[in-house]
């Protein structure tokens, strides 16, 4: 699914075939989850492949590494250039890109100086698909922000996400929605959450969530389309009876939600602000003019 015999990857300064690459079974990241990563998308545009917000993604990668005391000897500019080379070597335009920084052999609970930088890419459809999602409030909470750096994109954090998504699917839902330690809605397992009520959008403030780059793009688009976005704390009960809701994330893009805990939203997805922003987002990432676009 992710590679074939011709797929090229970047690993520790070298271009290799994915099938020929190897790693250390004693790597600390494998045992303790101390790596950091990003999820990035590139899109076909009239000017060729464009990596959407590469600078912001790689700045966040370096920030996450710093928080985890991991030294990366690459700049944002170098990583961006390597990623364009990665796309070119694999003849990719519309692609999902995964940079991963992982640590070498070390069984102690201290950061090792052996750092590996891995870049790969593949064709990947929207992570949550194109249908409207049935979502449930998870029994799992997001990590306490005093227990770790929740704003850093750390590999080990995603055990929480896997548990929440697995629970939701086992109960017949498409995805989960996690609360913070105070009982307020935080985000999905791999995406930020917005809901619409009275022609306004509401989303959780920073502090208990990942500062999503797609989330920030929605803020930018909403401002240009004169849609008000309010950051506040809210509960599942506040969302019941809303007009609409959606997830945002690089892998998911803008994913509409049909219901939360079996309660459907009031408006048809096509009539919501989320649908408008979904179209605007797709125009933005493909470098098309969106300010005066017609919805179809």
C-alpha positions as CSV (number, residue, x, y, z in Angstrom):
1,X,0.0,0.0,0.0
2,X,2.7,2.5,0.9
3,X,5.6,1.4,-1.3
4,X,6.6,-1.0,-4.1
5,X,9.8,-2.3,-5.5
6,X,10.5,1.0,-7.2
7,X,9.7,3.4,-4.4
8,X,12.5,5.7,-3.3
9,X,12.9,7.1,0.2
10,X,15.3,9.4,1.9
11,X,17.1,8.0,5.0
12,X,20.0,9.6,6.8
13,X,21.4,11.6,3.9
14,X,20.9,8.8,1.3
15,X,18.4,8.0,-1.4
16,X,17.4,4.3,-1.1
17,X,14.8,1.9,-2.4
18,X,12.2,1.4,0.3
19,X,12.6,-2.3,0.0
20,X,16.3,-2.1,0.8
21,X,16.1,0.1,3.8
22,X,16.4,-1.2,7.4
23,X,16.4,0.0,10.9
24,X,17.6,-1.1,14.3
25,X,15.2,-3.4,16.3
26,X,16.7,-1.8,19.5
27,X,15.8,1.7,18.4
28,X,14.5,3.7,21.3
29,X,11.6,5.1,19.2
30,X,10.3,1.5,18.6
31,X,10.3,0.6,22.3
32,X,9.3,3.9,23.9
33,X,7.7,6.1,21.2
34,X,10.2,9.0,21.4
35,X,10.1,10.0,17.7
36,X,8.5,13.0,16.1
37,X,6.8,13.2,12.7
38,X,4.7,15.2,10.3
39,X,1.9,14.6,7.9
40,X,2.1,16.8,4.8
41,X,0.3,16.8,1.5
42,X,1.3,17.9,-2.0
43,X,-1.1,18.8,-4.7
44,X,-1.1,19.0,-8.5
45,X,-1.3,22.6,-9.6
46,X,-0.8,24.4,-12.9
47,X,2.7,25.1,-11.8
48,X,3.4,21.4,-11.0
49,X,3.5,19.7,-7.6
50,X,3.1,22.1,-4.6
51,X,3.7,21.1,-1.0
52,X,1.0,22.8,1.0
53,X,2.5,24.9,3.8
54,X,5.8,23.0,3.8
55,X,7.4,25.8,5.9
56,X,4.8,25.5,8.7
57,X,5.0,21.7,8.8
58,X,8.7,21.6,9.0
59,X,8.8,24.4,11.6
60,X,6.4,22.2,13.7
61,X,8.6,19.2,13.1
62,X,11.7,21.1,14.5
63,X,9.6,22.4,17.3
64,X,8.4,18.9,18.3
65,X,12.0,17.7,18.1
66,X,13.1,20.5,20.4
67,X,10.4,19.7,22.9
68,X,11.6,16.0,22.9
69,X,15.3,17.0,23.2
70,X,16.0,15.6,19.8
71,X,18.6,17.4,17.6
72,X,17.9,17.6,13.9
73,X,20.8,18.7,11.7
74,X,18.5,19.9,8.9
75,X,16.9,23.3,8.3
76,X,13.3,23.9,7.2
77,X,14.7,24.9,3.8
78,X,16.8,21.8,3.4
79,X,13.9,19.5,4.4
80,X,11.6,21.3,2.0
81,X,14.0,20.9,-0.9
82,X,14.6,17.2,-0.1
83,X,10.8,16.7,-0.1
84,X,10.4,18.1,-3.5
85,X,13.2,15.8,-4.6
86,X,11.4,12.9,-3.0
87,X,8.2,13.7,-5.0
88,X,10.2,14.0,-8.2
89,X,12.1,10.7,-7.7
90,X,8.8,8.9,-7.2
91,X,6.9,10.8,-9.9
92,X,4.3,12.0,-7.4
93,X,2.2,15.2,-7.5
94,X,-0.9,14.5,-5.3
95,X,0.8,12.8,-2.4
96,X,0.9,12.3,1.3
97,X,4.3,12.9,2.7
98,X,5.6,11.4,6.0
99,X,8.8,12.8,7.6
100,X,9.8,10.8,10.6
101,X,12.6,11.5,13.0
102,X,13.4,8.5,15.2
103,X,16.1,7.6,17.6
104,X,18.8,4.9,17.6
105,X,19.7,2.1,19.9
106,X,19.0,2.9,23.6
107,X,17.1,1.1,26.3
108,X,17.5,3.7,28.9
109,X,14.9,6.4,29.6
110,X,17.2,9.1,28.3
111,X,17.4,10.7,24.8
112,X,20.1,9.2,22.6
113,X,22.4,11.2,20.4
114,X,21.7,8.8,17.5
115,X,19.1,10.5,15.4
116,X,17.6,9.3,12.1
117,X,15.7,11.3,9.5
118,X,13.4,9.5,7.2
119,X,11.2,10.9,4.4
120,X,8.7,8.9,2.4
121,X,5.6,9.7,0.3
122,X,2.7,7.8,-1.3
123,X,-0.7,8.3,-2.9
124,X,-3.3,8.4,-0.1
125,X,-6.9,9.3,-0.4
126,X,-8.6,11.4,2.2
127,X,-8.0,9.7,5.5
128,X,-11.6,9.8,6.7
129,X,-13.1,9.3,3.2
130,X,-15.8,11.4,1.5
131,X,-19.0,10.3,3.3
132,X,-20.5,12.1,6.3
133,X,-19.2,10.6,9.5
134,X,-20.9,9.0,12.4
135,X,-18.9,10.1,15.5
136,X,-19.1,9.1,19.1
137,X,-17.7,10.7,22.3
138,X,-14.8,8.6,23.3
139,X,-14.4,7.1,26.8
140,X,-10.7,8.0,26.4
141,X,-9.4,11.5,27.1
142,X,-6.7,13.4,25.5
143,X,-3.5,13.4,27.6
144,X,-3.2,15.9,30.4
145,X,-1.0,18.8,29.0
146,X,1.1,18.6,32.2
147,X,1.9,15.0,31.4
148,X,3.6,15.7,28.0
149,X,3.8,18.4,25.3
150,X,0.4,17.8,23.7
151,X,1.2,20.5,21.0
152,X,4.1,18.4,19.8
153,X,3.6,15.7,17.2
154,X,5.2,12.8,19.0
155,X,4.9,9.2,17.8
156,X,4.0,7.8,21.2
157,X,1.0,10.2,21.6
158,X,-0.9,8.3,19.0
159,X,-1.5,5.2,21.1
160,X,-4.2,7.4,22.6
161,X,-5.6,8.0,19.1
162,X,-5.5,4.3,18.1
163,X,-7.4,3.3,21.3
164,X,-10.1,6.0,20.6
165,X,-10.6,5.1,16.9
166,X,-10.7,1.4,17.6
167,X,-13.3,1.9,20.3
168,X,-15.5,4.0,17.9
169,X,-15.3,1.5,15.1
170,X,-16.0,-1.4,17.4
171,X,-19.2,0.4,18.4
172,X,-20.3,1.0,14.8
173,X,-19.1,4.5,14.4
174,X,-16.7,6.0,11.9
175,X,-14.6,8.1,14.3
176,X,-14.2,9.3,17.9
177,X,-14.3,12.6,19.5
178,X,-12.1,13.0,22.7
179,X,-12.6,15.2,25.7
180,X,-10.0,16.9,27.8
181,X,-9.4,16.2,31.5
182,X,-12.1,18.7,32.4
183,X,-14.8,17.1,30.2
184,X,-14.7,19.6,27.3
185,X,-14.4,18.5,23.7
186,X,-10.7,18.6,22.6
187,X,-10.3,17.0,19.1
188,X,-10.5,13.8,17.1
189,X,-7.9,11.1,17.2
190,X,-6.1,12.7,14.3
191,X,-8.0,15.9,13.4
192,X,-9.2,19.1,15.0
193,X,-13.0,19.6,15.5
194,X,-15.3,22.5,14.5
195,X,-19.1,22.8,14.9
196,X,-21.5,25.4,13.4
197,X,-24.4,27.1,15.2
198,X,-26.2,30.4,14.5
199,X,-24.0,31.0,11.4
200,X,-20.8,30.9,13.6
201,X,-18.1,28.3,13.9
202,X,-16.8,27.1,17.3
203,X,-13.6,25.2,18.1
204,X,-11.5,24.3,21.1
205,X,-8.8,26.7,22.1
206,X,-5.1,25.7,22.1
207,X,-3.8,24.1,25.3
208,X,-5.3,20.6,25.1
209,X,-5.0,20.0,21.4
210,X,-2.5,19.8,18.5
211,X,-2.2,23.2,16.8
212,X,-3.3,21.9,13.5
213,X,-2.0,23.5,10.3
214,X,-5.3,22.7,8.5
215,X,-7.1,24.2,11.5
216,X,-5.1,27.4,11.1
217,X,-5.9,27.4,7.3
218,X,-9.6,27.2,8.2
219,X,-9.2,30.3,10.4
220,X,-7.5,32.1,7.5
221,X,-10.2,31.1,5.0
222,X,-13.0,31.9,7.4
223,X,-11.7,35.4,7.9
224,X,-11.5,36.0,4.1
225,X,-15.0,34.7,3.6
226,X,-16.2,36.7,6.6
227,X,-17.2,33.7,8.7
228,X,-16.8,34.2,12.4
229,X,-14.8,31.6,14.3
230,X,-15.0,31.4,18.1
231,X,-12.5,29.6,20.3
232,X,-14.1,28.4,23.5
233,X,-14.6,25.4,25.8
234,X,-17.7,23.4,25.1
235,X,-19.2,20.0,26.0
236,X,-20.9,17.3,23.8
237,X,-24.2,18.6,25.1
238,X,-23.4,22.0,23.6
239,X,-22.8,20.4,20.2
240,X,-26.0,18.4,20.2
241,X,-28.5,20.3,18.1
242,X,-25.9,22.2,16.2
243,X,-26.3,22.9,12.5
244,X,-23.2,21.0,11.4
245,X,-19.7,19.9,12.3
246,X,-16.5,18.8,10.7
247,X,-13.0,17.6,11.3
248,X,-9.9,19.2,9.8
249,X,-6.4,17.7,9.3
250,X,-3.8,17.3,6.6
251,X,-4.7,13.7,6.0
252,X,-8.5,14.2,6.4
253,X,-8.6,17.7,4.8
254,X,-12.1,18.9,5.7
255,X,-14.4,16.0,6.7
256,X,-18.1,16.5,7.3
257,X,-19.8,14.9,10.3
258,X,-23.3,13.6,10.1
259,X,-24.0,12.9,13.8
260,X,-22.5,12.9,17.2
261,X,-23.6,10.2,19.6
262,X,-26.5,9.2,17.4
263,X,-27.8,12.8,17.2
264,X,-27.9,14.2,13.6
265,X,-27.1,17.8,12.9
266,X,-29.8,20.1,11.7
267,X,-28.5,21.2,8.3
268,X,-27.7,19.2,5.2
269,X,-23.9,19.2,4.8
270,X,-24.1,20.9,1.5
271,X,-25.8,23.9,3.2
272,X,-23.2,24.3,6.0
273,X,-20.3,26.6,6.5
274,X,-18.1,23.5,6.7
275,X,-19.0,22.6,3.1
276,X,-18.2,26.1,2.0
277,X,-14.9,26.0,3.7
278,X,-14.2,22.5,2.3
279,X,-14.5,23.8,-1.2
280,X,-12.4,26.9,-0.4
281,X,-9.8,24.7,1.1
282,X,-9.5,22.5,-2.0
283,X,-9.2,25.6,-4.1
284,X,-6.5,27.0,-1.8
285,X,-4.3,23.9,-1.8
286,X,-4.5,23.6,-5.6
287,X,-3.6,27.3,-5.9
288,X,-6.9,28.2,-7.5
289,X,-8.7,31.5,-6.8
290,X,-11.3,30.9,-4.1
291,X,-12.5,34.4,-3.2
292,X,-15.0,34.5,-6.0
293,X,-15.5,30.9,-6.7
294,X,-18.9,29.4,-7.4
295,X,-20.0,26.5,-5.3
296,X,-21.0,23.5,-7.3
